[in-house]
């Protein structure tokens, strides 16, 4: 008999208004093991370099996680330990590629990788690709934002900047941590998992999703909360594109729900 699907997952990739697609996204579910993952990488470094960097990150992630989750006897500890291992392997791959290219090549990528074991969510995050949890009608970002955005938003709280000034601040998207082959200043990889319920919705994205404000994201997800993951992902994409942002960044969206038991 086929295993009952444990998760309802949808992925969307959109180039936005950029000349190239530098995002990469992947997911795989292991229904027999009641496990699965989703990974998003947002590459940078100029023409071709960004797409190479993001593809290297996703390849490293898949190699590390598949090796554990395909095992006949799943070791949860080994699967959880594969998250930082994947980041280290991705960093090594990018370091090697930068050295091969020479001429000051400095490609890099964010990493947002989630691992689901049953109803428990583990994640690793490096960079500014957001991970949101929609629960009880509210939306919150649950991973750290490794960019200047939190510090700029803090200036709104103390009255130094207005909300409009903060959203359009030229340094807002400057990263404070990224996978570029060198030391990684910040890694968000909590040891304790998030316990999910059947009503929870996870939204993963590249920073192109943040064309929408948190309130706008919450409204879209809230109005489709009972829908399938694919419908929610498509509604988010439509809301982003409806903004008609002439500088719309590449857009990756993943939506994850626990399958109804």
C-alpha positions as CSV (number, residue, x, y, z in Angstrom):
1,X,0.0,0.0,0.0
2,X,1.1,3.6,-0.6
3,X,1.8,5.6,2.4
4,X,-0.7,8.3,3.2
5,X,0.7,11.8,2.4
6,X,1.8,13.5,5.6
7,X,2.0,17.0,4.1
8,X,0.3,19.3,1.6
9,X,3.1,21.2,-0.1
10,X,3.1,23.7,-3.0
11,X,6.1,25.5,-4.7
12,X,6.1,28.5,-7.0
13,X,9.0,30.2,-8.7
14,X,8.6,33.5,-10.6
15,X,11.4,35.6,-12.3
16,X,9.7,38.9,-11.5
17,X,11.2,41.8,-13.4
18,X,14.8,40.5,-13.2
19,X,16.8,39.5,-16.3
20,X,17.7,36.1,-14.7
21,X,16.3,33.7,-12.2
22,X,18.7,33.5,-9.2
23,X,16.3,31.8,-6.8
24,X,16.2,28.0,-6.4
25,X,13.6,26.0,-4.6
26,X,13.1,22.3,-3.9
27,X,11.0,20.0,-1.8
28,X,10.7,16.3,-1.2
29,X,8.4,14.3,1.0
30,X,9.2,10.9,2.5
31,X,5.7,9.7,3.4
32,X,6.8,6.3,4.6
33,X,9.0,8.0,7.2
34,X,6.5,10.8,7.9
35,X,9.2,13.3,7.0
36,X,10.0,15.9,4.4
37,X,11.8,19.1,3.6
38,X,11.6,22.4,1.7
39,X,14.6,24.5,0.8
40,X,14.9,27.9,-0.8
41,X,18.1,29.7,-1.9
42,X,18.4,33.2,-3.2
43,X,21.6,33.7,-5.1
44,X,23.6,36.8,-5.7
45,X,26.8,37.8,-7.5
46,X,25.8,39.1,-10.9
47,X,24.9,37.5,-14.1
48,X,25.0,33.6,-13.9
49,X,26.9,33.7,-10.6
50,X,23.8,34.1,-8.5
51,X,21.9,31.2,-10.2
52,X,25.0,29.0,-9.8
53,X,25.3,29.8,-6.1
54,X,21.7,29.1,-5.4
55,X,21.8,25.8,-7.3
56,X,25.0,24.7,-5.4
57,X,23.2,25.4,-2.1
58,X,20.1,23.4,-3.0
59,X,22.3,20.6,-4.4
60,X,24.3,20.4,-1.1
61,X,21.0,20.4,0.9
62,X,19.5,17.6,-1.1
63,X,22.6,15.5,-0.9
64,X,22.8,15.9,2.9
65,X,19.1,15.4,3.7
66,X,18.3,12.7,1.1
67,X,21.1,10.5,2.4
68,X,19.4,10.4,5.9
69,X,15.8,10.5,4.9
70,X,16.1,7.7,2.3
71,X,17.6,5.3,4.9
72,X,15.6,2.2,5.8
73,X,16.1,3.0,9.5
74,X,15.7,6.8,9.9
75,X,17.9,8.3,12.5
76,X,16.2,11.5,13.6
77,X,19.4,12.8,15.2
78,X,21.3,12.3,12.0
79,X,18.6,14.0,10.0
80,X,18.6,17.0,12.3
81,X,22.4,17.2,12.2
82,X,22.2,17.2,8.4
83,X,20.9,20.8,8.5
84,X,24.2,22.5,9.6
85,X,26.1,19.9,7.6
86,X,24.3,20.9,4.4
87,X,25.2,24.6,5.1
88,X,28.8,23.7,5.6
89,X,28.9,21.7,2.4
90,X,27.2,24.4,0.5
91,X,29.7,26.9,1.8
92,X,32.6,24.7,0.7
93,X,31.1,24.3,-2.8
94,X,30.7,28.0,-3.2
95,X,34.2,28.6,-1.9
96,X,35.7,26.2,-4.4
97,X,33.7,27.7,-7.3
98,X,34.7,31.3,-6.3
99,X,38.4,30.1,-6.3
100,X,38.0,28.4,-9.7
101,X,36.4,31.5,-11.2
102,X,39.1,33.9,-9.8
103,X,39.0,37.5,-10.8
104,X,37.3,38.5,-7.5
105,X,34.3,36.2,-8.1
106,X,32.1,36.6,-5.0
107,X,29.0,34.6,-5.7
108,X,26.8,33.8,-2.7
109,X,23.4,32.7,-1.6
110,X,20.9,32.7,1.3
111,X,19.7,29.4,2.7
112,X,16.3,28.6,4.2
113,X,16.0,24.9,4.8
114,X,13.1,23.3,6.7
115,X,12.9,19.7,7.9
116,X,9.6,18.2,9.0
117,X,9.6,15.1,11.2
118,X,6.1,14.2,11.9
119,X,4.5,17.4,13.3
120,X,7.8,18.9,14.4
121,X,9.5,21.6,12.3
122,X,13.3,22.2,12.4
123,X,15.0,24.8,10.3
124,X,18.3,26.5,9.4
125,X,18.4,30.0,8.0
126,X,21.3,32.1,6.7
127,X,20.4,35.4,5.1
128,X,17.0,37.1,4.7
129,X,14.7,34.5,3.1
130,X,11.7,34.6,5.4
131,X,9.9,31.7,7.2
132,X,6.4,32.6,8.4
133,X,3.9,30.7,10.6
134,X,0.2,31.4,10.2
135,X,-1.6,30.4,13.3
136,X,-4.9,31.4,14.9
137,X,-5.5,34.1,12.3
138,X,-2.1,35.8,12.8
139,X,1.1,35.7,10.8
140,X,4.6,35.9,12.3
141,X,8.1,35.5,10.9
142,X,9.8,32.8,13.0
143,X,13.3,32.8,11.6
144,X,15.9,35.5,12.1
145,X,16.3,38.2,9.4
146,X,20.0,38.5,8.7
147,X,19.8,41.9,7.0
148,X,19.8,45.5,8.0
149,X,16.0,45.5,8.0
150,X,15.4,44.7,11.7
151,X,17.8,47.5,12.8
152,X,16.2,49.9,10.4
153,X,12.7,48.9,11.7
154,X,14.0,49.5,15.2
155,X,14.5,53.1,14.2
156,X,10.8,53.4,13.5
157,X,10.0,52.1,17.0
158,X,12.2,54.8,18.5
159,X,10.9,57.5,16.2
160,X,14.1,58.1,14.2
161,X,12.4,57.0,10.9
162,X,8.9,56.8,9.6
163,X,7.5,53.5,8.3
164,X,7.7,54.8,4.8
165,X,11.4,55.8,5.2
166,X,12.2,52.4,6.7
167,X,10.6,50.4,3.9
168,X,12.5,52.4,1.2
169,X,15.8,52.6,3.1
170,X,18.7,52.0,0.7
171,X,20.4,49.7,3.1
172,X,17.3,47.7,4.0
173,X,18.3,44.6,2.0
174,X,22.0,44.7,2.9
175,X,22.7,41.2,4.3
176,X,24.5,40.6,7.6
177,X,25.0,36.9,7.0
178,X,25.2,34.9,3.8
179,X,26.9,31.7,2.3
180,X,29.8,33.0,0.3
181,X,32.6,30.5,1.0
182,X,34.0,32.3,4.0
183,X,33.0,32.6,7.6
184,X,29.3,32.7,8.1
185,X,28.6,35.4,10.8
186,X,25.1,34.3,11.8
187,X,23.2,31.0,11.6
188,X,19.7,30.5,12.8
189,X,19.3,26.8,13.6
190,X,17.3,26.3,16.8
191,X,17.8,23.0,18.6
192,X,14.2,22.8,19.8
193,X,11.6,22.2,17.1
194,X,8.3,24.1,16.5
195,X,5.3,21.8,17.2
196,X,2.8,22.2,14.4
197,X,-0.9,21.7,14.5
198,X,-3.3,20.7,11.6
199,X,-4.5,24.3,11.4
200,X,-1.0,25.8,11.0
201,X,0.3,27.1,7.7
202,X,4.0,27.5,6.9
203,X,5.1,30.0,4.2
204,X,8.7,30.1,3.0
205,X,9.9,32.7,0.6
206,X,12.8,34.5,-1.0
207,X,12.8,38.2,-0.1
208,X,10.9,38.9,-3.3
209,X,7.8,37.8,-1.3
210,X,8.3,40.8,1.0
211,X,7.0,43.1,-1.7
212,X,3.9,42.4,0.4
213,X,3.8,43.8,4.0
214,X,3.3,41.4,6.9
215,X,-0.3,42.7,7.1
216,X,-0.9,42.1,3.4
217,X,0.6,38.6,3.7
218,X,-1.6,37.8,6.7
219,X,-4.7,39.0,4.9
220,X,-4.0,36.8,1.8
221,X,-3.2,33.7,3.8
222,X,-6.1,34.3,6.2
223,X,-8.6,34.6,3.4
224,X,-7.4,31.3,1.9
225,X,-6.6,29.4,5.2
226,X,-9.0,26.5,4.5
227,X,-7.7,26.1,0.9
228,X,-5.1,23.7,-0.4
229,X,-1.4,24.7,-0.3
230,X,-1.4,25.3,-4.1
231,X,-4.3,27.8,-3.9
232,X,-2.6,29.7,-1.1
233,X,0.7,29.9,-3.0
234,X,-1.0,31.1,-6.1
235,X,-2.9,33.7,-4.2
236,X,0.3,35.0,-2.7
237,X,1.9,35.1,-6.1
238,X,-1.0,37.0,-7.6
239,X,-0.9,39.5,-4.7
240,X,2.8,40.2,-5.3
241,X,2.4,40.6,-9.1
242,X,-0.6,42.8,-8.6
243,X,1.7,45.4,-7.0
244,X,3.3,45.9,-10.5
245,X,6.6,46.7,-8.9
246,X,8.9,47.6,-11.8
247,X,11.9,46.3,-9.7
248,X,10.2,43.1,-8.6
249,X,12.8,40.6,-7.4
250,X,12.8,36.9,-8.2
251,X,10.0,35.3,-6.2
252,X,10.1,31.9,-4.5
253,X,7.1,30.7,-2.5
254,X,6.5,27.5,-0.6
255,X,3.4,26.7,1.3
256,X,3.3,23.7,3.7
257,X,0.3,22.3,5.6
258,X,-0.1,19.1,7.6
259,X,-2.3,16.8,5.6
260,X,-5.7,16.2,7.3
261,X,-5.6,13.0,9.1
